Amino acid sequence: MSATTQAELQALQAAEQSQYLTFLLDGEMYAIGILAIKEIIEFNKLTTVPMMPRFVRGVINLRGAVVPVIDLSARFGRAGTTASRRTCIVIVEIEADEGRQVVGVLVDSVSEVLDIAPGEIEPAPSFGARVRSEFIAGMGKVKGNFVIILSVGHVLSAEEMGVLAAVDTDMPVAAGAGARG
């Protein structure tokens, strides 16, 4: 009976690892593994934080915890997300150096949870995508179309976002200093 329970557990884990939350961003379909998703909340007022890079839209209070909200469109180097009735914040949990980190991801709209078998996932392309290749875990084939499966750990890497924040906040100061002098 223990072997059956172990087999059932492995089957359940395999099923969860092949489930992805899909969402739209600038008209393109993306996906994040369901195991990283904590919840989906309605987009509401954010508290902006000074001196943050433009892809950090602000923070929210999530049951007493301060959660940073990343505009995924801006993170990918595009124009920021324009809020609409369907705009959502997907709360994800990622591994960080200090343990697990909870981050909100701003998306245009959430679509559905899809089962994508590992055999239906192609490697990330080395060119042609509008997203850096290290951000892409793979390309899922669903009903004749591709869904870009994101590598949440890379997209929301605290270390890389910290470096970008330093560069982003240094640029206006350097530009302003040059303009004065």
C-alpha positions as CSV (number, residue, x, y, z in Angstrom):
1,M,0.0,0.0,0.0
2,S,2.9,2.3,0.7
3,A,4.1,1.8,-2.9
4,T,0.7,2.8,-4.2
5,T,0.7,5.9,-2.1
6,Q,4.1,6.8,-3.3
7,A,3.1,6.2,-7.0
8,E,0.0,8.4,-6.5
9,L,2.1,11.1,-4.9
10,Q,4.5,11.0,-7.9
11,A,1.6,11.1,-10.3
12,L,0.1,14.1,-8.5
13,Q,3.4,16.0,-8.5
14,A,3.9,15.2,-12.2
15,A,0.3,16.5,-13.0
16,E,1.0,19.7,-11.0
17,Q,4.3,20.3,-12.8
18,S,2.5,20.1,-16.1
19,Q,-0.1,22.7,-15.1
20,Y,0.4,26.3,-16.0
21,L,-1.5,29.5,-15.3
22,T,-1.8,31.4,-18.6
23,F,-2.2,35.1,-19.0
24,L,-2.1,37.8,-21.7
25,L,0.6,40.5,-21.9
26,D,0.6,42.9,-24.8
27,G,-1.5,40.4,-26.8
28,E,0.8,37.4,-26.3
29,M,0.0,34.4,-24.2
30,Y,2.4,33.5,-21.4
31,A,2.4,30.9,-18.7
32,I,3.8,30.3,-15.2
33,G,4.0,26.9,-13.5
34,I,1.1,26.6,-11.2
35,L,3.3,25.5,-8.3
36,A,4.8,29.1,-8.1
37,I,1.3,30.7,-8.0
38,K,-0.1,31.7,-4.6
39,E,-3.1,33.6,-5.7
40,I,-4.6,36.0,-8.2
41,I,-6.0,39.3,-7.0
42,E,-7.8,42.2,-8.6
43,F,-5.6,45.2,-9.6
44,N,-6.2,48.0,-7.2
45,K,-4.3,51.0,-5.9
46,L,-0.6,50.5,-5.5
47,T,1.7,52.5,-3.1
48,T,4.6,53.8,-5.2
49,V,8.1,53.7,-3.8
50,P,10.6,56.4,-4.8
51,M,13.8,55.6,-6.6
52,M,12.6,52.3,-8.0
53,P,13.1,51.2,-11.6
54,R,10.1,51.7,-13.8
55,F,9.2,48.0,-13.9
56,V,8.5,48.1,-10.1
57,R,5.1,49.6,-10.1
58,G,4.9,49.8,-6.3
59,V,3.9,47.7,-3.3
60,I,0.6,46.3,-2.0
61,N,-0.5,45.2,1.5
62,L,-1.3,41.5,1.3
63,R,-2.7,40.5,4.6
64,G,-0.2,42.6,6.5
65,A,2.8,41.7,4.3
66,V,4.5,44.3,2.0
67,V,4.6,42.7,-1.5
68,P,6.4,44.4,-4.4
69,V,4.5,44.5,-7.7
70,I,6.5,44.1,-10.9
71,D,5.0,45.3,-14.2
72,L,6.0,42.3,-16.4
73,S,5.5,44.3,-19.6
74,A,8.0,47.0,-18.4
75,R,10.3,44.2,-17.1
76,F,10.5,42.9,-20.7
77,G,11.5,46.4,-21.9
78,R,8.1,47.3,-23.3
79,A,5.7,50.1,-22.4
80,G,4.2,49.6,-19.0
81,T,0.8,47.9,-18.5
82,T,-2.2,50.2,-18.9
83,A,-4.7,49.1,-16.2
84,S,-8.1,47.9,-17.4
85,R,-11.0,46.0,-15.8
86,R,-9.3,42.7,-16.5
87,T,-5.8,43.7,-15.2
88,C,-4.7,41.4,-12.4
89,I,-1.9,40.9,-10.0
90,V,-0.6,37.3,-9.9
91,I,1.0,36.6,-6.6
92,V,4.0,34.2,-7.0
93,E,6.5,32.7,-4.6
94,I,10.1,32.4,-5.7
95,E,13.3,31.1,-4.2
96,A,15.6,33.8,-3.2
97,D,19.0,33.9,-1.3
98,E,17.1,34.8,1.9
99,G,14.5,32.1,1.4
100,R,11.2,32.3,-0.3
101,Q,10.1,35.7,-1.7
102,V,6.5,36.7,-2.5
103,V,6.2,39.0,-5.5
104,G,3.2,40.4,-7.4
105,V,3.2,40.3,-11.2
106,L,1.0,42.8,-13.1
107,V,-0.6,41.2,-16.2
108,D,-3.2,42.4,-18.7
109,S,-5.6,39.5,-17.9
110,V,-5.5,35.9,-16.6
111,S,-6.7,33.3,-19.1
112,E,-6.9,29.8,-17.6
113,V,-4.9,26.9,-16.1
114,L,-3.7,24.6,-18.9
115,D,-2.2,21.1,-18.8
116,I,0.9,21.1,-21.0
117,A,2.6,17.7,-21.2
118,P,6.4,17.8,-21.0
119,G,6.5,16.3,-24.5
120,E,4.6,19.4,-25.8
121,I,7.2,21.8,-24.5
122,E,10.0,22.9,-26.9
123,P,13.2,24.6,-25.7
124,A,13.4,28.3,-25.6
125,P,14.3,29.9,-28.9
126,S,17.7,31.6,-29.1
127,F,16.2,34.5,-31.2
128,G,12.9,35.8,-32.4
129,A,11.1,36.2,-29.1
130,R,10.4,39.6,-27.7
131,V,11.6,38.4,-24.3
132,R,15.2,37.5,-23.3
133,S,15.9,33.8,-23.9
134,E,17.0,33.2,-20.2
135,F,13.5,34.4,-19.1
136,I,11.9,31.6,-21.1
137,A,11.7,28.0,-19.7
138,G,10.2,26.7,-22.9
139,M,7.5,27.1,-25.6
140,G,4.4,25.1,-24.9
141,K,2.3,23.8,-27.8
142,V,-1.4,24.3,-27.2
143,K,-4.0,23.8,-29.8
144,G,-1.6,24.7,-32.6
145,N,-0.3,27.8,-30.9
146,F,2.7,28.5,-28.8
147,V,2.5,29.7,-25.1
148,I,5.7,31.2,-23.7
149,I,6.4,29.5,-20.5
150,L,8.4,31.8,-18.2
151,S,11.2,30.9,-15.9
152,V,9.9,32.8,-12.9
153,G,13.2,32.5,-11.0
154,H,15.0,34.4,-13.8
155,V,12.3,36.9,-14.6
156,L,11.9,37.9,-11.0
157,S,15.5,37.4,-9.9
158,A,16.1,39.7,-6.9
159,E,19.8,40.0,-7.7
160,E,19.3,41.1,-11.3
161,M,16.4,43.4,-10.5
162,G,18.7,45.0,-7.8
163,V,21.4,45.6,-10.4
164,L,18.8,47.1,-12.8
165,A,17.4,49.2,-10.1
166,A,20.9,50.7,-9.4
167,V,21.4,51.4,-13.1
168,D,17.9,52.8,-13.6
169,T,18.1,55.1,-10.6
170,D,21.7,56.2,-11.5
171,M,20.7,57.2,-15.0
172,P,18.5,60.2,-14.3
173,V,21.0,61.5,-11.8
174,A,23.8,61.2,-14.3
175,A,21.7,62.8,-17.1
176,G,20.6,65.6,-14.7
177,A,24.2,66.2,-13.6
178,G,25.4,66.5,-17.2
179,A,22.6,68.9,-18.1
180,R,23.5,71.2,-15.2
181,G,27.2,71.3,-15.9
